Amino acid sequence: MSTPLISEDESLRFDETSEEGNDAYGTFSQDNSGFRSHTILGLFDGPQETGMSPSSPTGFGEFGVNKGALMEMWETYKAAEPTDPAVLWKEDKALFWKEMLKRCPYYFFPVLLWLPKYRWREHVVYDIVAGISVACMIVPQCLAYALLAKVPPEMGLYAGWAPLLVYFCMGTSRHGSIGPDALPSLLIGLYISSSSIGMAAEHLAPVYSFLVGLLLLVFGTFRLGFLDNILSRPLLAGFVNAVAVLMFIEQSSTILGIPPAPHHFDYSWQTLAYTFENITHLNWTAFLTGLLCLSVMIIIRTTKRHFSAKLPFLKFVVETLIVVILSIILSYTLDFEAYGVTILGAYKSSFPIPEVPKLTWESFSTSIGDAVVICIVGFVESIVAMKIYANKHNYQISPNRELVALGTSNFVGSFFKAYPTFISLTRSSIADSMGAQSQMFSLFASFIVLVVIFFGNHVFYYLPKVSMSAIILVAASTLLELEDLHFLWKIKAYKDLCLLIFTFCVTVALGVDIGIFISIGISLLMIVKHTTVPHIAILGKDYDGRWVDVYEDKEAKIIPGILVVRIEEGLYYGNIGQLKEMFKRIEKFGSHYAHPTDEASTSNSLKAIIIHTKNVVGLDATAVQILSEMMEEYHEKNIFVGFVKLRPKHKDKFLLSGIISSLGGDRLFTSTDDAVDYAMDYINISVQWVPVHPPQLREQYRMEREKKEAQRKSASRGSRGLFFSKQSSIAHSDIGSDVGHLTVDDGHVQRRPLDSSSEELSSCSEAIAELESERSDIQ
């Protein structure tokens, strides 16, 4: 008779015997006492570096690590001074604070880490070129996006200067270019236009920058870097595409040279209606200038995309700078102002004297909700751009540190009259193509912007606003993500496609603020729905003796009256209630997919439940309490319950909560087979068990299953021509007495061989012949 096995005093145990698929190579179990989180990695680095082969026959487990060397390194590690903050907090709090204070400057100012190691001779030239190229793009964008944000032109330049200096010191992305961007600028322009507090735009914009910076700092302090995953990809794509369309509608009157509307419209369709009503006032000079600027930028971008590999000098061509220079020359020489074309005019060309943003309770209460939206949208857009180039160049970025860096940039920028700024994907791509090696390029770019602030007033005086509108329209075209529509349609993800279209329509029709809140709301509901429904698997044995999910392997067999369940995730207050309902459905209907209105199953009464808990990584107090109540109910119903591979950190909770005592004894097992054997012996059942086949026949079944699966996958891809092995199947005469049945009688497992002349052997032969016939049909 099998007995439960628990090892309470082991701090390190290697399980080499397991029947589950992902346990076949052994797993480490750890006790909470005295074990550090990164021990395993340190132990396995050493012996392999000394030349020991992982496949050495003298190795330890499947990893081939010498046991003596392993224990020696373990003792050395325990004797060393700990540096892990979690360990320091337990062992020496004074040393913990000393270590944290020592790390703090390097955490908040990464420049202290990389600047002393900066290779000036090798990298400074690349960073200077990248800085100049980024500055050539950011200056026109600052002026254009200031128009989009409804703020004076100089505020756009201020936003392209101060935040760059702060990010140079605090940013972790080597290619991220911070500054004004199209999407946040549009949001700010909409909020400023619809503001009802009567504050001028040059005073309200720094208030938004102050609040955005403060919120990002709070998010970073509480380590909310996961916020970039709060929006699902279809919802984000629908929102971004809608914003691109709104930018086209917003700039439609400017690109056509139509006089601006006398007041702000709440909805995009009203703006579009105003444009069509005043189409007769179209200014042909402005319209043709806008078309010329659009054509030049599109031609240059298309040429760079197709011929940059053959003509490397094309990457140094900045289309926005060319358009700005060309339109200024045309405006000055042809006197566009005389033809009714609106030009930029003069702006303040002085250093921004730092001043505290005019934050009042009225401005705070009306702007804080808008600032939250700007934070989420801007951070998601920024982190996407940073991750692209971090993955491309194989370096790491920290979302939490980026929250702090972006927050500080906006917070400091608000004192220099800047409006909210984030990382731009287009400028980051320019920095990457120019060979930027570090954040040093931001320092050079900010210096050039500062020069423009002082001396660029007369240079940009004749810049037509229609040219800036053309720059905005090209930026809006880059936000369109039509490939997401094609991808979702191709994989038949119709649910996600409907979500994308719904978000797009709502945002275009009702506005950006409503669209983003609906998107966030739907995403949160999807997250809650996903996390509150626990994933479990009912296990059965296949012909190879492995425990597999019966819904994935239809040939897997279960023992009547005994339920084997594997819980696939941690349990907490949000999903433990659903788990309890699932167990009730299984007990009543035989499946956790059953509907409460289905007819109850009367085939087999449940006598034992085996719960596999290796994947239960977390277990909170509510989950333990409800599990205790469930175990008491099963004990009253005289249903045997056993737990397999319960993690050591959960054993104390089971003991203190009384779960183990309510089970009627120590029922914690190290393998599913042991638990099932013990349960069958405990409840004294005798069942017809899974047929045992010889190795050749098991291999035959496996081959047939693999071929059917390959045919199914190939058919789903629309491909033709499956290739099967032409090996002949096992001769019926090879079966012999190796075939038999396992039976459980009086608690003992017995194997009864088949006689070569029995009907059972004939049925096995017929089954093989049927499999051969199916294979012939497939071929």
N, C-alpha and C positions, 0 to 999 in steps of 0.2 A: 504493500500500500504506500502511495506517495505521501510525503509529509511536506508541510509548508517550510520554506527556507527564507529566513531574514538574516541579514548581516547588519547589525546595529553599530558595531564599533569599528568598521572599516572606514578609513578616510579616503582610500583609493582602491577601487575594485575594477578589474577588467573582465567583462563577461564575454567569454569566447563561444558560448553555446547559446544559440537562439534559433527559433524556428521561423521568425518573421523575415521578410525579404530584406529590409534595411538594417537588420541586426546581424546579418550573416558574417560580418567582418568584426564583430565585437564592438562594444561601446564602453566608454568610461562613465562610471557613476562616482559622484563626489559627495562627501559629507560636508556639512556647513562649517564644521569646526576646523579652523587653521588652514583652510584651503584657499588659495588665491586664484582669482579669475583667469589669469593668463599663465597658469602653471603648465598646462599641457603643451602649449606652443613652445615654451622655453625648454621643456624636457626633450622634445623631439627635434629641436634644431641642433642641439649639441652632438649627439652620436652620429647623425647623418653627415655633419660637417667634418668629422674626423675620418671619413672614408668608409664608414660602415654601410654596406649595401642594404637598402630597404627589403630586399628579397633574401637576405642572408638566412641560411637554414638554422643558424644559432640565434635568430632573432626572438623578440618577445611579441607574441600575438602576430597579427598580420602585417604590422608596420616594420618588422625586422629591427627593432631597437634592442640593443643588448641590455639585459635586465640589471647587470651589475653597474654598467655606466648610467643607467636610468636612476637607480637608487642613489648613486654617488652624486649625481647632479641635483637630485631632490634634496639631499642633506645640505649641499652647498647653497642651494637656493633658500632653504629655510634659515640658514645661518646669516645670509646677507641682509643688509639694511633695507627694509621695504621702502618702495617709492610709490606704490599704488595708493592714491588718496583714500580709497575705501578701506584698505588695510591699515593705513596710518590713523584713520579716524578711530578704529577699534583699539589700536595698540598704543598710540601716543598722540593725544590731541594737540599738544604744543608743537610737536614735530609736523603734524598735519597743517596747522596754520602757517608755520614757517615755510613749508613746501609750497603751499598755495600762494602765499605772498611773493615767493620767488618766481612762480610761474605767471603771476597776474600780468606784469607788463608785457610779457611775450605773447600772452593770449590776446590782449586788446590791441597790441601794436606789433603785428607780424613783421613790420619793417625792421625791427630790432634783430630779427632772426636772419632775414635774407640779405639785408644791406651790407653787413660786415663780410659776407661771403660773395658779394657781387663781383663778377669778373668784368672789370671796367674795360680792359683792352678788347675783350672778345664781344661783349654784349652792348656797350654803350652806343655804338654806331647804329645798331638795329633799333634800339629804343628811341634814338633821336629821330630816325626816319619814320618810325611808327607814330611818334608823337606829333611830328609835323603833318603827317597824312591824316591823323585823327583830328587835329586842329582845323585842317582845311575842310573837313566835313562838319565838325561840331559848330563852327562859327555860323555858317548859313543855316544850320538846323536850329541853333539858338534863336536866331531872328525869326525863322519861319514858325517854330513851335510857340514862340511868344505870341504870335498872331493867333494861333490855335487856342492858346490858354487865356486869351483876352487880357494880357498884361502888356506893359510898355516894353519896347525892344531891349532896353538896357537890362531889364530883369532876366531876360533870357540869357544874356551874356554873363550876368552874375551867377546864374544857375550853372553855367558852364565853366566856372572858375573855382569858387570856394569848395564845392563838393569834391572836385578832382584832387585837391591838396589833401583833404581828409582821407579820401579812399586810398591815396598813395601810401599813407601811414598805416591804415587799418584793414585794407582789403586783402583777401587771400587769393583772388583770381588774378592771374598774370596777364590776362587778355581782356578782362572786363573794363569797359569804358563807361563811366558814370556821367550823367548829364541829363538834359531835357530829352524826353522821348515822346513819341507820337501819342501812344495810348494814355499815359497819365496826363499829358497836356490837354487832350480832349476832355478828360474827366474834369480837370480843374477848370477849363473854360466853361463847361456846362454848369458846374456848381457856382462859379462866380457870376455867370449870367443870370442864374435863377435865384441868387441870394436876395433875401428880403431884409437884411439888417442895415442896408444903406451904407456899407463900408466900401471905400474905393478899392479897385482891384489891386493897386500897388501896396495896399495895407493888408488886404485879405489873403493874398497869395503867400506872404511869409507866415501868416497864421496857419495855413494848411501845411506848410513845410515844417513848422514847429510841432504841430500835432502829429504829423506822419513820423517825424523823427522820434518823438517821445514814445509813440506806440511801438515802433520797430525796436527801440531800445528795451521796452518792457517785454516784447515777444522774445528778444534775444536773451534777456536775463532769465526768463523762465524756460528757455531752451525749446521754443516752439518752431524750430526749423522745419518740422514736418508740414508746416502750413502750405508748402508748395504742392503737397499731395491732396489738399482738401478738395480741389476741383477735379473731377474726372476728365479724361482727355476729350470725349465727345462734347461735354458741356462747355469746357474751355474753348474748344474749337468753334462751337456755335456762338459763344459770346464774342470772341475775337473777330470772327467774320462779320458779325453784326456791327461791331465798332468800326471796322473798315468801311462798311457801307455808310454808317453815320458820318464818317469823316468825308466821304465823297459828297453826301448831301449837304454837310455843313459848308464845304468849300465851293459848292456849285455856283452860288451867286458871285463869289470873288473871281473864279476862273472865267466867268462870262462877262465880267466887268459891270454887273448889275449893281446899282446902289445898295448899300446894306439895309437890312430891315430896320424899321423905326424902333422895334422892341424885340425882346427875346421870345422865341416860340418854345412852348413846353414839349412839343412832339415833333418828330422828324417829318411827318407828313405835312405839317403846317409850313415848315421851312421849304419843303419841295413844292408845295402849292404856291408859296410866295414867289419862288423862282420862275415857275411857269406863267404866273400872272404878269410878271414884269419882263418876260423874254423880249418884248418889243424894245426895251431900253438897253439891249445888248450893246456893249462897246466893242466894236470890231478890232480896234487896235489892241485893247487888253486881251481879247479872246485869241487873236492870232499870236500875240506874244506868249500867252500861256500854252498854246498848242506847240509853238516852237520850242519852248523850254521842256515840255513833256517829251517831244520827239527826240531832242538831243539826249536827254537822260536815258530814255528807253534804248536808243541806238547804242549809246556808250555801254550801258549795262549788258545788252545782248552781245555786243562785240567782245567785251571782257569775259563773258561766260563761255563763249565758243572758241576764242582765239588766244586766251591768256596763256595757255600751255605753249603755243608756238611763238607768241610775242610777249615775253616776260615784262617788258616795259609798260604794258597796259595796266598792270596792277597799281602803278603809280598815278594813274589818271583818276581824279576825283570828280565825278560828274556834277555834283552839287556846286562845287567851286567854279567849274567851267560855266555852268548856267548862270550863276550869280555875276561873274565877270562879264559874260556876254550880254546879259540883260541890263547891267549898269551902263555899259558902253552904248547900247542901243538907246536907252532912256536918255542919256546925256546928249548924244549926238542928234537924235531925232526929236528931242523935247517932248517926251511922252506926256508930261504934265499938261501941256497945251492941248492935247487930244483927250483930256479927261481921265487919264490913267492915274490911279492913286499910287503915290510913291511912299517910301518909308519915311523920308524926312529926317529931321535932326532928332537926336536923342542925347541923354546925359552922358557925357564922356568924362567921368570922374571916378575916383576910387570909392567903392561903397563904404561909407563910414558905418561901422557896426552900431546897431541899435536894437533894442528889445522889441520883438513883434508886439503889435497892439492887440494883445489877447484880453478880451473881456468875457464876462460870463455869457453874454448874449452870443458873441462870436464862437465861444467854446461849445455851447449847447447846440447851436445850429450846424457846426462844422465837424463835430467829432464822428458822427455817423459817416459823413462823406470821407473823412480821413481814414476810417477803417477800410472802406472800399478801395481807396487809392493804395493803401498798404498792401492788401491782399493781391490786387491785380498787378501792382508794380513789382512786388517780391516774386510772384510766380513767374512773371516775364523775365526778371533778372536772373533767377536761379536757373531757368531753362538755358539762357545764353551762357552762363558761367559753366554749367555742366557739359555743354557741348564742347567747349575748348579745353576743359579739364580732362575729359575723356580722350580727346584727340591728342593731347600732349602728355597724358599719363601723369597727372598730378592731382592731388586731393584738394577739395574745397570743403569748408565747414559751413553748412547752412546757418547754424546758430551764430557763428562769428560773422557771417555775412549780414545777418540781421543787425548785429551791433554796429558793423561798419556802415551799412546803409542808413541806420538810424542816426548815428553820429554825424554822418555827412549832411543829412537833411536838417538835423537839429542845429548844427553850426551854420549851415547855409541860410537858415531862417534869420539869423542875426546880420547877414550880408544881403538881405532883400532878395533872396532866391526863392523860387517856388519848388515843389517836390521834384526830385530827380531820382533816376534809377539806371540800371545797366541797360545799354542799348545793344541789341543783337547786330545791327548793321555796322555800328562803329567798332564793335568787338571783332567783327569779321575783317574790317580794314586793318585793325591792329595785328590780327593774326597773319593776314596776307603780307603785311610789311615786315614780318619777322620779329614782333615784339617778344622780348625775353623776360620781362618782369613788369611790375607796376611802375617802373621808372618812366615809361612812356607817358603816363598820366601827368607826371611832374612837368615834362617838356610841353605837353599840350596845354596845361593850365597857364604856363608862362606866355604862350602865344595868345591865348584868349585874353589874358590881362593886358597885353600890348594892344589888342584890338579895342578893348574897353577904353584905353586912354587916347588912342590915335585913329580909331576907325570911324569916327563920326562923319567926317567929310567923305570918306571912301564909300560908305553905304547910303549916303543921302539920296541918291537917285535910284536906288534899288526898287523896282516895281513890286507892289504887293502881290500881283498876279504871279510873279516868279516864285515868291515864297509859297503861294498856294499850290503851284505845280510841284514844288518839293514835298509838300504835305501829301498830295495825291499819290506821288510815287511811293512815299513811305507807307501810305494806306494800302497800296497794292501789294506790298510785301507782307501785310498782315493776313491777306486772304489765304486760307488753307484748304483749297479745294481737293487736295489729295486725300484729306481725311474722309471726305464724302465717298470718294472712289474706293478707299480701303475698306470702309465699313460696309459698303455695298458688295464688294468682292467677297468678303468673308461672311456675308449674310447676317451681319449684326444689326438686324432691323430695329431692335429695341434701342440700341445706342444711336442709331441713325435718326430715329424719331425724337430722341432727347436733343440731339444736335439741332434738328430743324425747329423744334419747339423753342429752344433757348434763343435761336437766331430770330425767329419771328417776334417773340415777346420783347427782346431787346430793341429791335428796330421799331416796333410799334409803340412801346410804352416808355422807352428810355433806358439809358445805361444803368442807372441806379436800381431800377426795378429788375432789370435783366440780371445784374450781378447778384442781387439778393435771392432771386428765384433759383439761379444756378447754384449758389452756395447752399440754399435750403434743400434742393433736390440731392446734392452731393452728400450732405449730412444725413439725410434720410436713407440714402443708399448705404452709407457707412454703418449707420445704426442697424439697418436691416441685416446687413452681412455679418456684423459682429455679434448680434443677439441670437443668431441661429447657429448653434454649435454643429460642427461637422463630425458625424460618427459613421462607423462602418461596421456592418454585421459580418462576422468572419465565418468562413467555412474552410474545409480542407480540400485541396485539389488532389489530382492523382500523384503528385510528387510529394505529398505530405506537408505542403506548406499551407499556412493560414493566410487566406486571401479574402478580399471583399467579394461577397457572393453576388453583388450587383455588377461587378466588373468581370468576374469569371463565372459564367452561368453553369459550368460543370462542377463547381465547388459544392461540397456536401456539408450539411449541418447535422448535428445530433438532435433528434427530436426530444424536446423538453429541456434542452440546454442552449442558452443564448450566449454567444461570445461576441462582445462588442468592444471596438477600439475607439476611444475618444481622441480626436485628431488635433485638439487645441486646448489652450488653457481655459479654466472655468472661473467666472467672476459673476458679480451680481446681475450683469446684463444678459447672460446666456444660460445660467443655471436653471431658470424657470422653464425655458424651452427644452432643455435636456430632460427635465422631469416629465414634461408632457410627451416627449419622444419615447421615453421608456414605458409610459402608460400605453401609448399606441402600440408599441411592440408587444407588450404583454396582452393586450386585448385583440389586436388585429393581426399580429405577426410581422408587421412592417412599420417603420417610422414614417414612410411616405403615405400611409393610409389616411383617408379623410374621416373626420369624426362621424359622418353620416354613413360610412360603409358598414357592412354587416360584420359582426364580430366573428372571429375565427374560433371554431370548435374542434379543430383537428387534434391539437396537442396542447395540453396544459403546461405552463412554464414551471419548471422545477428547480432550475439553477441559472444564475447569471454570472458570467465571467467578464470582468471589465478590465480591459488593457489600458493602462494609464501612463505609458512611457511618454507619450506626446503631450501630456498635461503639464506644461511648464509653469503655469501659475495657478494659484488656488487661494481666493480671498475668503474672508470670514463668512460672507453670505453663502458662498458655494459650499463651504464646509458644513454650515448649519443645515442647508437643504439636503445635502448628501446624508447627513445624520438622520434627518426625518425619513428619507427614502429607505435607508437601511433598517430603521425600526419598522416601517410598513412591511418590508419584505420578510423581516423576522417574524412578524405576526402572521403572515401568509405562509410561513414555513417554506420560504424560497431560499435556497442556498445562494450566497453572494461571495465571490472571491475577487481580489484585485491582483493584477499582474504588473510587475515592474513599476511599482509605486516609487516615485523619487524619494530619496532619503529626506529631503527638506520638508516633505509632506507627511512623513510618518508621525512626527510629533503632533501635528494638528489632528491626525486620525486618532491618536491615543488620548489626547486631552479632550477632544469632543465626544469621545465615547463611541465612535464608529466601530472600532475593532471589537469592543465589548458587545455592541448590539448585533454584530455578525455572529456571535456565539463562539468566538475563539479567534485564534491567530490565523487569518486566511489571506495572507500576503504571499505571493508566489513570484518566482523568478522566471518562469516560462509558462506559456499558455498550455502546453501539453501537460505539465505537472498539475496545473489548476483543473483542467478538464478531467484528468484521471482521478484526482482527489474528489471532484464533484460527483463523478459517476459512482465512485466507491461509497461516498457519503449518502447519496440518495438511493443507492442500491438499484440501479437500472441495468437492464440487459437489452442492448440494441443491435440491430444489424448495421455494421459500420462500413466505411468506404472500402471497396474492393482493392486488394493489394495486387499489383501487377509486377511482373519481372522488369528489370531495367530496360530491356529492349522494347517491351510493350509501352512502358512509360514514355520512352523516347519517341515512339511512333505517335502516341497521342499528342505529345508536345509539338512535333513536326506538323501534324495536321492542323492544330490550332494556330500555329504561326502562319501556315499557308492561307488559312481562311482569313486571318487578320490582314495579311498582306494583300489579299484579293480585295477585301473591303476598303482598305486605304487607297489602293490603286484605282478602284472604281470611283471613289469619291473625288479623286483628282482628275478623273476623266481620262486616265492613261490606259493604254492597252498593252497586252503582252506580259503576263506574269510568267516568271521562270520558276519551275519547280524541279526538285531533284527527281531524276528518273530511277532512283534506287527502288528496287522491288521491296515490298513490305515484308514483314517478318512471316516466315512460313508458319503455318498453323502447327506444324509438328514441333516448333521451338517452344511452344507454350508449356507443355508438360505439367509437372507438379508444382512449378513455381507460382502458379496462380492460386489464390485462395481468398478466404474471407476472414476479416477480423471480427470476432464476436466478444461481447462482454457478458460474462456469466458469473454471478456471485462475486462481483468485484474483481475478477481476474480476466485479463485480456488473453484470448486464445486464438490461434491461427489454424484454420481447418483447410488442409490441402484438397484440391479437386482431383477426382479420378479422371483419367484420360478418356474414359468412355461415358462420363456423366453428361447430363443435359446442360449443366452449367457451363462446361467446357465448350459444348456445341454452341451455346449462346454467345460465348466470347468469340468463337471463330466466326460466327455470323456477324458480330459487331465489327470485327476487323474487315471482313469482306465488304460490309456496307461502307466503311471508311474508304476502302480502295475504290469502290464504285463512285463515291462522291468526288474523290480526287481525279478520277478519269473524266468525270463530267466537267470539272473545273478546267482540266487541261484541254 
